[in-house]
């Protein structure tokens, strides 16, 4: 008799039957239990204050009238967002304790606080929050102001921020940015995205986060590697995005503006604790049944199981 293989797939339940024509001899199930509840979480967040919303100014307008298109949004995004809020309710991720909102001196003058927010964002690029927070603590003890940064030699400044990622390059950017702030902005940071992205070492993500944290204004979504990765995994983009800036533009097309400030904080912490860059913890994620990436992971495991039993 010929051996036959029957594959049964139903949502997240995948089964492999291996047997002969006379009947099935083995059943290999693969799947996990669904969450007990699926709450309809409110979309408005209690995270932070209500921010003023601004028009994004740095995108160029080519004068072409946009073609009206049908509004698109991911199928299950509201439920997925509700589950992410549920998984983030304890607020104990590194970003919650050591993110840019926690790295400035709350007792310093407003202008100095804003500068320290910008510095922490510049140091955070490709650097873990724990390392950034330690560097900011040393900088603040040294005197983290525009004047002090300019008066500090490169070697000393490098020792203060080491071991943040690309610390030598960041020493150069800190000096250039501080000089530009002193010359053009009276020692304060710009109050627009357009002005912020002109500063050496400051990109769109940092600019939007600086507007939110330092100026209490919503100008756009701050998309870092966590937001970029998770948005792609959840299927929150029409098609996979190649970089964070592409992800930002797509998210801003459909995500309600009142969520723009919250989404970075939510997804960064979620990415630090559950949706890890390597080996994400899909088995404990409440979105495991609706996440395309989790389905793909299951299919890969199933394919491996199939090969080992043939």
Backbone as CSV, one residue per row, in Angstrom:
resi,resn,N_x,N_y,N_z,CA_x,CA_y,CA_z,C_x,C_y,C_z
1,UNK,0.837,-1.210,0.000,0.000,0.000,0.000,0.868,1.255,0.000
2,UNK,0.344,2.316,-0.577,1.078,3.572,-0.614,0.868,4.366,0.664
3,UNK,1.954,4.961,1.124,1.851,5.852,2.282,1.239,7.171,1.857
4,UNK,0.341,7.717,2.660,-0.240,9.011,2.323,-0.052,9.975,3.479
5,UNK,-0.073,11.248,3.146,0.068,12.315,4.150,-1.113,13.243,3.999
6,UNK,-1.818,13.513,5.069,-2.958,14.429,5.046,-2.674,15.585,5.995
7,UNK,-2.757,16.803,5.482,-2.516,18.000,6.299,-3.843,18.676,6.579
8,UNK,-4.137,18.880,7.836,-5.365,19.563,8.241,-4.976,20.875,8.883
9,UNK,-5.478,21.986,8.327,-5.162,23.306,8.875,-6.455,24.024,9.205
10,UNK,-6.579,24.469,10.427,-7.753,25.231,10.837,-7.302,26.326,11.764
11,UNK,-7.333,27.584,11.247,-6.850,28.742,11.998,-5.464,28.445,12.550
12,UNK,-5.294,28.337,13.857,-3.986,28.087,14.457,-3.735,26.594,14.713
13,UNK,-4.760,25.731,14.460,-4.601,24.311,14.737,-4.080,23.630,13.492
14,UNK,-2.897,23.066,13.555,-2.290,22.385,12.432,-2.071,20.928,12.827
15,UNK,-2.514,19.991,11.975,-2.355,18.576,12.290,-1.709,17.863,11.121
16,UNK,-0.951,16.844,11.386,-0.306,16.019,10.374,-0.745,14.584,10.588
17,UNK,-1.350,13.999,9.542,-1.735,12.584,9.599,-0.797,11.802,8.685
18,UNK,-0.153,10.794,9.209,0.724,9.947,8.420,0.222,8.506,8.572
19,UNK,-0.061,7.862,7.467,-0.576,6.501,7.557,-0.599,5.831,6.203
20,UNK,-1.378,4.772,6.131,-1.527,4.070,4.867,-2.988,4.117,4.440
21,UNK,-3.252,3.612,3.256,-4.594,3.738,2.710,-5.635,3.061,3.578
22,UNK,-5.204,2.128,4.367,-6.156,1.400,5.199,-6.599,2.186,6.404
23,UNK,-5.903,3.333,6.716,-6.303,4.119,7.872,-5.165,4.947,8.401
24,UNK,-5.495,5.900,9.295,-4.478,6.806,9.846,-3.782,6.124,11.011
25,UNK,-2.430,6.246,11.043,-1.696,5.586,12.111,-1.090,6.534,13.114
26,UNK,-1.054,7.863,12.780,-0.412,8.802,13.711,-1.027,10.184,13.542
27,UNK,-1.221,10.869,14.613,-1.748,12.241,14.597,-0.812,13.124,15.404
28,UNK,-0.297,14.187,14.751,0.619,15.113,15.424,-0.023,16.474,15.498
29,UNK,-0.604,16.887,16.621,-1.226,18.225,16.723,-0.186,19.266,17.058
30,UNK,-0.464,20.477,16.645,0.376,21.626,17.050,-0.514,22.845,17.210
31,UNK,-0.503,23.454,18.374,-1.340,24.639,18.582,-1.327,25.017,20.040
32,UNK,-1.836,26.130,20.351,-1.893,26.610,21.730,-3.271,27.128,22.014
33,UNK,-3.563,27.275,23.318,-4.893,27.719,23.722,-5.083,29.194,23.452
34,UNK,-6.309,29.585,23.173,-6.633,30.993,22.982,-6.657,31.723,24.317
35,UNK,-6.492,33.034,24.300,-6.636,33.789,25.551,-8.035,33.603,26.106
36,UNK,-8.167,33.717,27.406,-9.457,33.510,28.046,-10.451,34.593,27.689
37,UNK,-9.959,35.816,27.534,-10.858,36.937,27.250,-10.318,37.758,26.108
38,UNK,-11.219,38.476,25.438,-10.839,39.378,24.359,-11.517,40.716,24.593
39,UNK,-10.999,41.497,25.529,-11.660,42.754,25.897,-11.585,43.775,24.788
40,UNK,-12.647,44.556,24.634,-12.649,45.667,23.689,-12.097,46.884,24.404
41,UNK,-10.750,47.031,24.389,-10.101,48.120,25.118,-10.402,49.452,24.469
42,UNK,-10.599,50.502,25.239,-10.800,51.833,24.669,-9.574,52.276,23.920
43,UNK,-9.762,53.074,22.864,-8.649,53.476,22.030,-7.851,54.599,22.653
44,UNK,-8.464,55.455,23.443,-7.738,56.559,24.055,-6.886,56.045,25.193
45,UNK,-5.653,56.514,25.262,-4.711,56.032,26.266,-4.619,56.979,27.445
46,UNK,-4.296,56.403,28.601,-4.050,57.223,29.780,-2.578,57.584,29.877
47,UNK,-1.766,57.136,28.915,-0.328,57.398,28.940,-0.051,58.848,28.605
48,UNK,0.545,59.565,29.540,0.969,60.952,29.287,-0.195,61.918,29.268
49,UNK,0.125,63.146,28.879,-0.878,64.189,28.807,-1.444,64.273,27.402
50,UNK,-2.548,64.979,27.244,-3.084,65.202,25.911,-2.197,66.206,25.191
51,UNK,-1.633,65.794,24.074,-0.697,66.629,23.341,-1.393,67.487,22.291
52,UNK,-0.835,68.654,22.029,-1.301,69.448,20.897,-0.834,68.792,19.619
53,UNK,-1.669,68.813,18.601,-1.357,68.131,17.367,-0.946,69.137,16.306
54,UNK,0.161,68.832,15.630,0.712,69.733,14.638,0.753,69.070,13.279
55,UNK,0.764,69.872,12.256,0.965,69.373,10.904,2.432,69.011,10.730
56,UNK,2.692,67.861,10.077,4.057,67.479,9.789,4.587,68.397,8.704
57,UNK,5.695,69.095,8.979,6.128,70.165,8.097,7.285,69.806,7.182
58,UNK,8.028,68.724,7.471,9.248,68.516,6.730,9.050,67.704,5.458
59,UNK,7.860,67.081,5.261,7.605,66.380,4.011,7.362,67.387,2.906
60,UNK,8.031,67.218,1.785,7.919,68.169,0.702,6.590,68.019,-0.033
61,UNK,6.019,69.135,-0.415,4.786,69.159,-1.183,5.152,69.447,-2.635
62,UNK,4.934,68.472,-3.522,5.345,68.657,-4.909,4.303,69.376,-5.750
63,UNK,3.223,69.838,-5.121,2.218,70.607,-5.833,1.199,69.759,-6.578
64,UNK,1.318,68.439,-6.488,0.392,67.548,-7.179,-0.803,67.268,-6.287
65,UNK,-1.993,67.422,-6.828,-3.204,67.164,-6.057,-3.329,65.676,-5.800
66,UNK,-3.405,65.269,-4.533,-3.469,63.841,-4.233,-4.766,63.213,-4.733
67,UNK,-4.673,61.971,-5.191,-5.839,61.245,-5.659,-6.558,60.650,-4.459
68,UNK,-7.840,60.849,-4.381,-8.614,60.342,-3.252,-8.695,58.826,-3.337
69,UNK,-8.285,58.164,-2.289,-8.301,56.706,-2.268,-9.138,56.213,-1.090
70,UNK,-9.569,54.967,-1.174,-10.385,54.380,-0.112,-9.526,54.175,1.135
71,UNK,-10.079,54.503,2.287,-9.337,54.371,3.544,-9.053,52.902,3.819
72,UNK,-7.803,52.617,4.164,-7.390,51.249,4.490,-6.941,51.201,5.933
73,UNK,-7.255,50.097,6.572,-6.737,49.855,7.919,-6.664,48.358,8.137
74,UNK,-5.759,47.896,9.000,-5.628,46.461,9.266,-6.908,45.899,9.860
75,UNK,-7.178,44.649,9.562,-8.443,44.035,9.957,-8.659,44.001,11.471
76,UNK,-7.685,43.516,12.216,-7.865,43.283,13.656,-7.070,44.238,14.533
77,UNK,-6.733,45.417,14.009,-5.788,46.264,14.751,-6.323,46.736,16.098
78,UNK,-7.633,46.998,16.193,-8.176,47.479,17.465,-8.065,46.406,18.550
79,UNK,-8.376,45.185,18.183,-8.257,44.085,19.138,-6.789,43.848,19.498
80,UNK,-5.915,43.900,18.500,-4.492,43.708,18.745,-3.940,44.800,19.662
81,UNK,-4.348,46.041,19.414,-3.894,47.144,20.259,-4.388,46.970,21.696
82,UNK,-5.621,46.516,21.832,-6.157,46.270,23.169,-5.362,45.222,23.919
83,UNK,-4.968,44.171,23.227,-4.155,43.126,23.856,-2.764,43.637,24.220
84,UNK,-2.186,44.478,23.361,-0.867,45.034,23.666,-0.952,45.913,24.908
85,UNK,-2.023,46.708,25.013,-2.218,47.503,26.240,-2.303,46.592,27.463
86,UNK,-3.006,45.493,27.308,-3.162,44.563,28.430,-1.803,43.984,28.828
87,UNK,-0.992,43.641,27.842,0.332,43.079,28.131,1.310,44.129,28.658
88,UNK,0.993,45.412,28.450,1.885,46.500,28.883,1.377,47.202,30.134
89,UNK,0.356,46.646,30.780,-0.284,47.368,31.877,0.645,47.567,33.073
90,UNK,1.617,46.684,33.263,2.503,46.798,34.429,3.562,47.888,34.263
91,UNK,3.795,48.326,33.037,4.766,49.400,32.763,6.118,49.137,33.431
92,UNK,6.669,47.976,33.185,7.939,47.618,33.803,9.015,47.280,32.781
93,UNK,8.832,47.722,31.544,9.857,47.525,30.518,10.966,48.561,30.700
94,UNK,12.141,48.323,30.133,13.232,49.303,30.260,12.831,50.708,29.828
95,UNK,12.043,50.830,28.755,11.656,52.158,28.278,10.824,52.914,29.308
96,UNK,10.093,52.172,30.152,9.250,52.810,31.160,10.063,53.436,32.285
97,UNK,11.249,52.884,32.532,12.068,53.349,33.639,13.271,54.182,33.195
98,UNK,13.706,53.951,31.935,14.948,54.583,31.492,14.852,55.210,30.110
99,UNK,13.630,55.407,29.609,13.463,56.035,28.308,13.744,57.531,28.369
100,UNK,13.612,58.203,27.228,13.938,59.638,27.149,13.098,60.477,28.109
101,UNK,11.897,60.028,28.412,11.037,60.768,29.337,11.540,60.712,30.774
102,UNK,12.481,59.811,31.046,12.983,59.635,32.409,14.424,60.107,32.580
103,UNK,15.058,60.596,31.517,16.493,60.876,31.560,16.863,62.332,31.810
104,UNK,15.908,63.220,31.857,16.252,64.632,32.047,16.060,65.047,33.508
105,UNK,16.699,66.139,33.867,16.634,66.666,35.231,15.341,67.464,35.395
106,UNK,14.415,66.930,36.169,13.109,67.582,36.330,13.207,68.918,37.062
107,UNK,14.321,69.145,37.765,14.492,70.387,38.510,15.205,71.473,37.692
108,UNK,15.680,71.129,36.518,16.421,72.088,35.690,15.456,73.052,35.003
109,UNK,15.944,74.205,34.558,15.107,75.138,33.793,14.560,74.458,32.542
110,UNK,13.418,74.942,32.058,12.734,74.309,30.931,13.642,74.149,29.720
111,UNK,14.438,75.155,29.422,15.314,75.108,28.261,16.350,73.998,28.399
112,UNK,16.873,73.822,29.610,17.851,72.765,29.856,17.184,71.399,29.791
113,UNK,15.974,71.286,30.327,15.246,70.016,30.256,15.041,69.593,28.803
114,UNK,14.656,70.554,27.972,14.418,70.223,26.569,15.713,69.773,25.887
115,UNK,16.811,70.422,26.206,18.098,70.032,25.631,18.474,68.624,26.075
116,UNK,18.238,68.305,27.342,18.570,66.973,27.835,17.700,65.890,27.200
117,UNK,16.459,66.207,26.908,15.606,65.268,26.180,16.210,64.979,24.810
118,UNK,16.619,66.026,24.123,17.213,65.855,22.800,18.508,65.051,22.880
119,UNK,19.344,65.340,23.844,20.602,64.611,23.996,20.338,63.130,24.246
120,UNK,19.388,62.817,25.124,19.088,61.416,25.424,18.588,60.687,24.181
121,UNK,17.808,61.377,23.348,17.328,60.764,22.113,18.480,60.529,21.141
122,UNK,19.404,61.464,21.072,20.561,61.303,20.189,21.439,60.135,20.635
123,UNK,21.594,59.970,21.935,22.416,58.874,22.452,21.727,57.524,22.322
124,UNK,20.399,57.512,22.265,19.642,56.258,22.302,19.691,55.478,21.002
125,UNK,20.099,56.116,19.913,20.128,55.430,18.627,21.029,54.191,18.686
126,UNK,20.455,53.028,18.353,21.175,51.753,18.359,21.866,51.499,19.703
127,UNK,21.181,51.868,20.766,21.715,51.693,22.121,20.586,51.278,23.051
128,UNK,20.833,50.351,23.929,19.820,49.922,24.891,19.526,51.046,25.880
129,UNK,18.283,51.078,26.365,17.867,52.129,27.291,18.735,52.170,28.539
130,UNK,19.158,50.996,29.016,19.984,50.953,30.221,21.306,51.698,30.011
131,UNK,21.899,51.537,28.835,23.169,52.180,28.529,22.975,53.687,28.349
132,UNK,21.901,54.059,27.665,21.603,55.478,27.469,21.371,56.178,28.806
133,UNK,20.600,55.535,29.681,20.297,56.136,30.983,21.569,56.331,31.811
134,UNK,22.478,55.360,31.761,23.739,55.479,32.509,24.585,56.628,31.965
135,UNK,24.623,56.766,30.634,25.380,57.857,30.028,24.782,59.210,30.387
136,UNK,23.455,59.295,30.380,22.796,60.558,30.733,23.034,60.918,32.189
137,UNK,23.107,59.917,33.052,23.379,60.185,34.460,24.763,60.803,34.633
138,UNK,25.746,60.281,33.890,27.097,60.842,33.962,27.149,62.239,33.348
139,UNK,26.442,62.429,32.248,26.418,63.744,31.603,25.773,64.790,32.503
140,UNK,24.680,64.422,33.143,23.995,65.367,34.034,24.875,65.736,35.223
141,UNK,25.609,64.760,35.745,26.512,65.050,36.858,27.634,65.988,36.410
142,UNK,28.043,65.845,35.164,29.086,66.699,34.604,28.546,68.089,34.288
143,UNK,27.264,68.136,33.914,26.620,69.385,33.507,26.139,69.288,32.074
144,UNK,24.918,68.799,31.907,24.386,68.577,30.560,23.628,69.815,30.087
145,UNK,24.377,70.826,29.694,23.815,72.042,29.110,24.562,72.331,27.822
146,UNK,24.000,73.178,26.994,24.652,73.534,25.741,26.049,74.087,25.993
147,UNK,26.152,74.987,26.967,27.433,75.624,27.269,28.473,74.609,27.743
148,UNK,28.076,73.700,28.625,29.027,72.728,29.154,29.479,71.715,28.104
149,UNK,28.568,71.317,27.241,28.948,70.380,26.172,29.990,71.023,25.261
150,UNK,29.782,72.285,24.922,30.731,72.989,24.061,32.079,73.195,24.745
151,UNK,32.047,73.339,26.050,33.292,73.591,26.799,34.048,72.313,27.133
152,UNK,33.433,71.147,26.890,34.054,69.867,27.220,34.831,69.341,26.015
153,UNK,36.064,68.914,26.228,36.847,68.383,25.113,36.305,67.026,24.669
154,UNK,36.600,66.649,23.450,36.039,65.436,22.853,36.384,64.176,23.645
155,UNK,37.618,64.097,24.141,38.033,62.904,24.882,37.207,62.732,26.154
156,UNK,37.034,63.807,26.898,36.231,63.741,28.128,34.786,63.413,27.818
157,UNK,34.236,64.045,26.788,32.849,63.797,26.410,32.660,62.344,25.986
158,UNK,33.647,61.805,25.275,33.581,60.407,24.870,33.556,59.468,26.065
159,UNK,34.367,59.755,27.077,34.380,58.922,28.277,33.056,58.991,29.036
160,UNK,32.401,60.145,28.962,31.129,60.316,29.669,29.998,59.506,29.026
161,UNK,30.005,59.420,27.707,28.880,58.741,27.039,29.185,57.290,26.687
162,UNK,30.446,56.885,26.753,30.813,55.496,26.464,30.091,54.570,27.447
163,UNK,29.532,53.419,27.016,29.677,52.744,25.730,28.441,52.826,24.826
164,UNK,27.787,53.945,24.701,26.657,54.031,23.784,27.118,53.684,22.368
165,UNK,26.190,53.194,21.554,26.544,52.820,20.199,27.079,53.999,19.393
166,UNK,28.166,53.753,18.646,28.786,54.775,17.796,29.104,56.046,18.597
167,UNK,29.703,55.860,19.760,29.923,56.983,20.680,30.846,58.046,20.099
168,UNK,31.811,57.650,19.284,32.708,58.658,18.695,31.947,59.589,17.752
169,UNK,31.071,58.993,16.936,30.257,59.804,16.026,29.303,60.695,16.803
170,UNK,28.775,60.190,17.898,27.830,60.964,18.691,28.509,62.117,19.427
171,UNK,29.774,61.949,19.776,30.523,63.070,20.345,30.551,64.216,19.339
172,UNK,30.831,63.901,18.088,30.885,64.910,17.038,29.516,65.571,16.848
173,UNK,28.456,64.747,16.816,27.113,65.289,16.624,26.681,66.174,17.785
174,UNK,27.026,65.768,19.008,26.664,66.566,20.178,27.324,67.940,20.125
175,UNK,28.580,67.959,19.725,29.296,69.235,19.633,28.690,70.120,18.534
176,UNK,28.471,69.550,17.353,27.915,70.317,16.233,26.508,70.823,16.532
177,UNK,25.694,69.949,17.125,24.316,70.338,17.459,24.306,71.425,18.521
178,UNK,25.129,71.287,19.541,25.184,72.296,20.603,25.604,73.655,20.046
179,UNK,26.577,73.647,19.148,27.024,74.903,18.534,25.904,75.528,17.711
180,UNK,25.169,74.716,17.000,24.071,75.213,16.179,22.936,75.759,17.045
181,UNK,22.646,75.079,18.160,21.598,75.541,19.072,21.978,76.888,19.689
182,UNK,23.235,77.018,20.057,23.692,78.273,20.664,23.639,79.423,19.660
183,UNK,24.030,79.150,18.438,24.123,80.202,17.426,22.769,80.605,16.862
184,UNK,21.898,79.618,16.600,20.654,79.890,15.879,19.399,79.902,16.744
185,UNK,19.449,79.264,17.912,18.229,79.115,18.710,18.383,79.600,20.143
186,UNK,19.423,80.363,20.421,19.609,80.910,21.754,19.814,79.869,22.824
187,UNK,20.341,78.707,22.443,20.598,77.650,23.414,19.438,76.697,23.632
188,UNK,18.276,76.997,23.074,17.118,76.116,23.187,17.079,75.189,21.983
189,UNK,16.185,74.196,22.003,16.040,73.318,20.848,14.907,73.850,19.971
190,UNK,14.908,73.580,18.666,13.840,74.050,17.784,12.484,73.499,18.225
191,UNK,11.435,74.264,17.953,10.088,73.841,18.335,9.293,73.360,17.125
192,UNK,9.995,72.813,16.139,9.330,72.256,14.959,10.136,71.070,14.452
193,UNK,9.468,70.153,13.788,10.149,69.000,13.201,11.135,69.462,12.142
194,UNK,10.724,70.436,11.368,11.574,70.968,10.318,12.891,71.496,10.893
195,UNK,12.822,72.195,12.018,14.030,72.710,12.643,14.866,71.617,13.277
196,UNK,14.218,70.639,13.885,14.938,69.572,14.582,15.728,68.686,13.626
197,UNK,15.136,68.344,12.473,15.843,67.444,11.561,17.012,68.135,10.867
198,UNK,17.145,69.449,11.011,18.315,70.164,10.490,19.537,69.961,11.378
199,UNK,19.319,69.538,12.608,20.426,69.364,13.552,21.226,68.109,13.214
200,UNK,22.535,68.169,13.301,23.377,66.996,13.023,23.033,65.830,13.942
201,UNK,22.796,64.667,13.343,22.517,63.471,14.131,21.082,63.318,14.578
202,UNK,20.179,64.183,14.099,18.770,64.105,14.494,17.923,63.744,13.277
203,UNK,17.236,62.609,13.357,16.372,62.157,12.280,14.909,62.329,12.631
204,UNK,14.010,61.917,11.728,12.565,62.081,11.960,12.058,61.448,13.247
205,UNK,12.537,60.221,13.566,12.074,59.574,14.789,12.393,60.425,16.008
206,UNK,13.638,60.865,16.120,14.046,61.697,17.254,13.269,63.005,17.275
207,UNK,13.047,63.590,16.097,12.349,64.872,16.012,10.922,64.749,16.540
208,UNK,10.204,63.719,16.130,8.823,63.549,16.586,8.758,63.265,18.085
209,UNK,9.680,62.456,18.580,9.696,62.173,20.013,10.081,63.410,20.817
210,UNK,11.007,64.201,20.289,11.394,65.444,20.978,10.227,66.422,21.023
211,UNK,9.472,66.517,19.927,8.299,67.392,19.917,7.285,66.938,20.966
212,UNK,7.114,65.638,21.087,6.146,65.081,22.033,6.604,65.278,23.475
213,UNK,7.830,64.873,23.776,8.325,64.894,25.160,8.725,66.300,25.603
214,UNK,9.499,66.988,24.765,10.045,68.289,25.166,9.054,69.433,24.995
215,UNK,8.263,69.391,23.905,7.354,70.493,23.606,5.878,70.147,23.833
216,UNK,5.590,68.896,24.212,4.216,68.480,24.487,3.309,68.682,23.267
217,UNK,3.835,68.388,22.097,3.096,68.563,20.846,3.235,67.312,19.983
218,UNK,2.137,66.865,19.399,2.150,65.694,18.532,2.368,66.137,17.093
219,UNK,3.490,65.746,16.519,3.797,66.111,15.136,3.820,64.900,14.218
220,UNK,3.954,63.725,14.779,4.017,62.502,13.988,4.344,61.330,14.891
221,UNK,4.466,60.148,14.301,4.763,58.935,15.062,6.265,58.714,15.098
222,UNK,6.803,58.507,16.285,8.218,58.179,16.414,8.411,56.688,16.170
223,UNK,8.971,56.346,15.024,9.128,54.936,14.657,10.595,54.524,14.789
224,UNK,10.869,53.684,15.761,12.217,53.147,15.918,12.215,51.697,15.443
225,UNK,13.275,50.966,15.748,13.371,49.594,15.263,12.272,48.693,15.822
226,UNK,11.819,48.945,17.065,10.754,48.130,17.657,9.425,48.389,16.954
227,UNK,9.065,49.649,16.783,7.799,49.990,16.128,7.806,49.483,14.688
228,UNK,8.937,49.630,14.015,9.082,49.156,12.639,8.881,47.646,12.555
229,UNK,9.565,46.908,13.422,9.501,45.445,13.405,8.101,44.937,13.730
230,UNK,7.504,45.467,14.790,6.212,44.963,15.248,5.095,45.329,14.281
231,UNK,5.139,46.514,13.705,4.121,46.916,12.729,4.129,45.988,11.526
232,UNK,5.324,45.599,11.097,5.426,44.646,9.985,4.925,43.266,10.397
233,UNK,5.266,42.827,11.590,4.857,41.495,12.044,3.346,41.387,12.208
234,UNK,2.723,42.437,12.707,1.282,42.407,12.953,0.446,42.594,11.691
235,UNK,1.100,42.967,10.595,0.348,43.230,9.375,-0.317,44.585,9.386
236,UNK,0.285,45.546,10.073,-0.274,46.895,10.158,0.116,47.769,8.964
237,UNK,0.776,47.175,7.984,1.190,47.892,6.792,0.600,47.195,5.574
238,UNK,0.276,47.964,4.539,-0.294,47.375,3.334,0.651,46.364,2.719
239,UNK,1.929,46.664,2.766,2.968,45.751,2.310,4.184,45.976,3.196
240,UNK,5.066,44.992,3.301,6.232,45.131,4.180,7.038,46.396,3.869
241,UNK,7.399,47.128,4.911,8.188,48.346,4.752,9.669,48.026,4.905
242,UNK,10.505,48.737,4.152,11.935,48.468,4.159,12.655,49.145,5.316
243,UNK,12.101,50.248,5.830,12.795,50.994,6.874,11.784,51.711,7.762
244,UNK,12.218,52.219,8.925,11.295,52.890,9.855,10.565,54.083,9.253
245,UNK,11.203,54.821,8.364,10.552,55.994,7.790,9.391,55.594,6.889
246,UNK,9.529,54.507,6.144,8.406,53.990,5.355,7.276,53.548,6.270
247,UNK,7.635,52.892,7.363,6.625,52.438,8.326,5.873,53.624,8.915
248,UNK,6.601,54.683,9.261,5.953,55.875,9.825,4.898,56.440,8.882
249,UNK,5.244,56.586,7.624,4.325,57.184,6.662,3.060,56.357,6.503
250,UNK,3.209,55.029,6.459,2.035,54.163,6.310,1.172,54.195,7.562
251,UNK,1.798,54.131,8.736,1.029,54.166,9.981,0.229,55.460,10.102
252,UNK,0.842,56.574,9.730,0.161,57.861,9.847,-1.008,57.994,8.878
253,UNK,-1.062,57.136,7.853,-2.163,57.186,6.899,-3.454,56.628,7.483
254,UNK,-3.339,55.676,8.415,-4.561,55.037,8.903,-4.742,55.091,10.426
255,UNK,-3.661,55.153,11.195,-3.797,55.143,12.656,-4.365,56.469,13.143
256,UNK,-5.450,56.452,13.920,-6.032,57.698,14.431,-4.991,58.570,15.121
257,UNK,-5.034,59.853,14.858,-4.006,60.772,15.340,-3.917,60.811,16.859
258,UNK,-5.023,60.568,17.552,-4.986,60.618,19.012,-4.161,59.479,19.607
259,UNK,-3.752,58.511,18.776,-2.942,57.395,19.250,-1.466,57.549,18.900
260,UNK,-1.118,58.584,18.156,0.258,58.729,17.685,1.260,58.857,18.818
261,UNK,0.897,59.550,19.876,1.822,59.731,21.000,2.010,58.430,21.776
262,UNK,0.947,57.665,21.919,0.983,56.453,22.731,1.681,55.286,22.045
263,UNK,1.586,55.212,20.723,1.972,53.983,20.028,3.454,53.665,20.180
264,UNK,4.317,54.682,20.203,5.744,54.411,20.365,6.018,53.782,21.719
265,UNK,5.504,54.388,22.759,5.716,53.873,24.118,5.191,52.445,24.249
266,UNK,4.002,52.169,23.703,3.418,50.831,23.797,4.267,49.789,23.086
267,UNK,4.604,50.068,21.826,5.278,49.064,21.021,6.744,48.874,21.418
268,UNK,7.406,49.942,21.867,8.798,49.784,22.296,8.870,48.840,23.498
269,UNK,8.041,49.065,24.502,8.039,48.182,25.672,7.614,46.767,25.322
270,UNK,6.642,46.644,24.440,6.172,45.329,23.976,7.302,44.601,23.246
271,UNK,8.078,45.348,22.456,9.197,44.762,21.738,10.352,44.385,22.639
272,UNK,10.480,45.057,23.762,11.553,44.744,24.707,11.235,43.518,25.550
273,UNK,9.946,43.227,25.732,9.567,42.160,26.648,8.962,40.930,25.982
274,UNK,8.219,41.092,24.901,7.490,39.971,24.295,7.870,39.762,22.831
275,UNK,7.645,40.771,22.018,7.895,40.643,20.575,9.359,40.965,20.286
276,UNK,10.221,40.088,20.759,11.667,40.306,20.699,12.174,40.254,19.258
277,UNK,13.307,40.906,18.986,13.865,40.871,17.636,14.164,39.447,17.160
278,UNK,14.725,38.636,18.063,15.041,37.240,17.766,14.286,36.351,18.744
279,UNK,13.687,35.298,18.239,12.915,34.369,19.068,11.816,35.079,19.866
280,UNK,10.871,35.738,19.200,9.765,36.391,19.913,8.954,35.379,20.711
281,UNK,8.397,35.837,21.828,7.669,34.942,22.732,6.207,34.817,22.298
282,UNK,6.001,34.247,21.119,4.649,34.143,20.555,3.723,33.310,21.439
283,UNK,4.267,32.322,22.145,3.430,31.426,22.945,2.749,32.136,24.109
284,UNK,3.287,33.289,24.561,2.674,34.018,25.664,2.005,35.307,25.189
285,UNK,2.050,35.560,23.896,1.474,36.790,23.347,-0.021,36.621,23.119
286,UNK,-0.807,37.569,23.582,-2.258,37.500,23.417,-2.683,37.670,21.965
287,UNK,-1.774,38.133,21.116,-2.096,38.310,19.695,-1.644,37.129,18.839
288,UNK,-1.296,36.028,19.466,-0.740,34.901,18.714,-1.726,34.332,17.697
289,UNK,-3.022,34.520,17.882,-4.013,33.945,16.971,-4.350,34.851,15.795
290,UNK,-3.927,36.102,15.865,-4.247,37.023,14.766,-3.001,37.616,14.119
291,UNK,-1.832,37.270,14.616,-0.581,37.830,14.099,-0.070,36.991,12.923
292,UNK,0.050,37.588,11.743,0.553,36.844,10.575,1.934,36.248,10.807
293,UNK,2.774,36.948,11.558,4.124,36.463,11.815,4.102,35.207,12.681
294,UNK,3.181,35.167,13.645,3.061,33.977,14.490,2.580,32.797,13.668
295,UNK,1.654,33.039,12.719,1.180,31.971,11.845,2.320,31.423,11.005
296,UNK,3.152,32.324,10.490,4.287,31.916,9.679,5.263,31.094,10.496
297,UNK,5.468,31.510,11.753,6.364,30.767,12.643,5.836,29.358,12.873
298,UNK,4.500,29.238,13.061,3.888,27.927,13.253,4.050,27.059,12.004
299,UNK,3.859,27.686,10.845,3.965,26.940,9.596,5.382,26.420,9.391
300,UNK,6.377,27.223,9.737,7.762,26.778,9.622,8.037,25.596,10.540
301,UNK,7.504,25.675,11.769,7.681,24.577,12.712,6.976,23.331,12.217
302,UNK,5.782,23.529,11.649,5.002,22.411,11.125,5.737,21.751,9.959
303,UNK,6.307,22.562,9.073,7.051,22.032,7.931,8.251,21.211,8.405
304,UNK,8.929,21.712,9.438,10.058,20.976,10.003,9.594,19.641,10.573
305,UNK,8.451,19.648,11.275,7.908,18.418,11.845,7.548,17.435,10.739
306,UNK,6.976,17.973,9.663,6.596,17.120,8.541,7.819,16.419,7.942
307,UNK,8.906,17.170,7.754,10.101,16.596,7.150,10.709,15.513,8.032
308,UNK,10.638,15.685,9.344,11.260,14.712,10.246,10.461,13.415,10.371
309,UNK,9.183,13.440,9.886,8.346,12.259,10.022,8.092,11.555,8.679
310,UNK,8.723,12.044,7.642,8.539,11.391,6.335,9.662,10.373,6.106
